[in-house]
Amino acid sequence: MSGHSVPKRWLEVTVDHPGDPETAALLVDLLLELPAGGVEETASALRVHVPESLEGVTPDPEAWRRTLARRLGSRLGSRDPWPVTVRWQAHEDWAETWRQGLGPRRFPPRLVVSPSWAPGEADPHEIRITIDPGMAFGTAEHATTRGCLRLVQSVLTTGDRVADVGSGSGILAIAAALLGAERVLAYESDEWSCEALAENLEANGVLPRVELHPGEVTGPELVDAGPFHGILANMQTRILVPLLPAFRQALAPHGWLIVSGVLRSEEPVMRDALQRHGFAVTDEDGEDEWWTAVARRQEGRPS
Ligand SMILES: C[S@@+](CC[C@H](N)C(=O)[O-])C[C@H]1O[C@@H](n2cnc3c(N)ncnc32)[C@H](O)[C@@H]1O
């Protein structure tokens, strides 16, 4: 891990917005497979930034455009050819674009997320999380992150031991620690995200209560690290469902699980999987095409 320096320039990849929210969500998933951190979504386009210094980033934007347009056509169909544009962007310009778009965001009753350059007015009962955009998903610019931030405030109890699976920028792990968790284990597979995560933990003063576990998380690893009072998991449905048995085993009796990254169209599949694996949905949140839920470990059956 680590050892990366800040790239001199970024490959900016832009795809015109497909219009309907479901296709846009699938497109976000596909763009998240690129070696980029977050996907920026505006009314007219979806955009990612890939660092030049990353292995495998060819210096030929046109080759990127052709490959991505082909991949979009074969995976999502519907638009042929897909309107993809690719260009180099200097590091300074990239950082500035982010700065202009982001300000403090409030998640009542207590959480506020803001970048370091725009902290906003401080209110004594609020808990402030500082996240500067880096190469990691989780700046509260995505509805799935926001759903978790809204729901976690009513389930987390002071002293909880928590796992944040697919931690990205570490935003949820930081929120958990600042809300009173005694210990948080943050699991993240992406190298670039881990770097941003480590910086964010430091900037928010939550070290050493939050522990970073780089690498792809496995079920047995989670079970070994348990028991947890709560698990936060904002990942895609196809990654979440196979992990549900391990989540159940890693949780203490009546422990809470927050799942996000679930499309509204996937809600029935996720509800059914939760029930089959011994969870009961106790709270939920919907924003745009995304569904986020709190599920409690049900007792009275073998785990
Ligand atoms: C949708 S982002 C969520 C980030 C943050 N928790 C939030 O709520 O904004 C999902 C993250 O999970 C990471 N991830 C995906 N599969 C993983 C795995 N098997 N193990 C660990 N991290 C994984 C991705 O790299 C990505 O950073």
The ligand as an SDF file (V2000), in Angstrom:
LIG
                    3D

 27 29  0  0  0  0  0  0  0  0999 V2000
  -19.8790    2.4650   -2.3390 C   0  0  0  0  0  0  0  0  0  0  0  0
  -18.3000    2.6460   -1.6220 S   0  0  0  0  0  0  0  0  0  0  0  0
  -18.7520    3.1260    0.0380 C   0  0  0  0  0  0  0  0  0  0  0  0
  -17.7520    4.0520    0.7000 C   0  0  0  0  0  0  0  0  0  0  0  0
  -18.1980    4.6080    2.0560 C   0  0  0  0  0  0  0  0  0  0  0  0
  -18.3740    3.5310    3.0200 N   0  0  0  0  0  0  0  0  0  0  0  0
  -19.4870    5.3860    1.9140 C   0  0  0  0  0  0  0  0  0  0  0  0
  -20.4980    4.9450    2.4820 O   0  0  0  0  0  0  0  0  0  0  0  0
  -19.4970    6.4240    1.2490 O   0  0  0  0  0  0  0  0  0  0  0  0
  -17.8110    0.9560   -1.4820 C   0  0  0  0  0  0  0  0  0  0  0  0
  -16.3470    0.7470   -1.1170 C   0  0  0  0  0  0  0  0  0  0  0  0
  -16.1410   -0.6450   -0.8920 O   0  0  0  0  0  0  0  0  0  0  0  0
  -14.8630   -1.0220   -1.3820 C   0  0  0  0  0  0  0  0  0  0  0  0
  -14.9310   -2.4700   -1.6040 N   0  0  0  0  0  0  0  0  0  0  0  0
  -15.5850   -3.1380   -2.5890 C   0  0  0  0  0  0  0  0  0  0  0  0
  -15.4440   -4.4720   -2.4280 N   0  0  0  0  0  0  0  0  0  0  0  0
  -14.7100   -4.6590   -1.2960 C   0  0  0  0  0  0  0  0  0  0  0  0
  -14.2340   -5.8100   -0.5920 C   0  0  0  0  0  0  0  0  0  0  0  0
  -14.5150   -7.0580   -1.0250 N   0  0  0  0  0  0  0  0  0  0  0  0
  -13.5080   -5.6330    0.5390 N   0  0  0  0  0  0  0  0  0  0  0  0
  -13.2270   -4.3810    0.9910 C   0  0  0  0  0  0  0  0  0  0  0  0
  -13.6470   -3.2470    0.3570 N   0  0  0  0  0  0  0  0  0  0  0  0
  -14.3700   -3.3880   -0.7650 C   0  0  0  0  0  0  0  0  0  0  0  0
  -14.6950   -0.1680   -2.6300 C   0  0  0  0  0  0  0  0  0  0  0  0
  -13.3250   -0.0190   -2.9630 O   0  0  0  0  0  0  0  0  0  0  0  0
  -15.3460    1.1440   -2.2010 C   0  0  0  0  0  0  0  0  0  0  0  0
  -14.4000    2.0320   -1.6580 O   0  0  0  0  0  0  0  0  0  0  0  0
  1  2  1  0
  2  3  1  0
  2 10  1  0
  3  4  1  0
  4  5  1  0
  5  6  1  0
  5  7  1  0
  7  8  2  0
  7  9  1  0
 10 11  1  0
 11 12  1  0
 11 26  1  0
 12 13  1  0
 13 14  1  0
 13 24  1  0
 14 15  1  0
 14 23  1  0
 15 16  2  0
 16 17  1  0
 17 18  1  0
 17 23  2  0
 18 19  1  0
 18 20  2  0
 20 21  1  0
 21 22  2  0
 22 23  1  0
 24 25  1  0
 24 26  1  0
 26 27  1  0
M  CHG  2   2   1   9  -1
M  END
$$$$
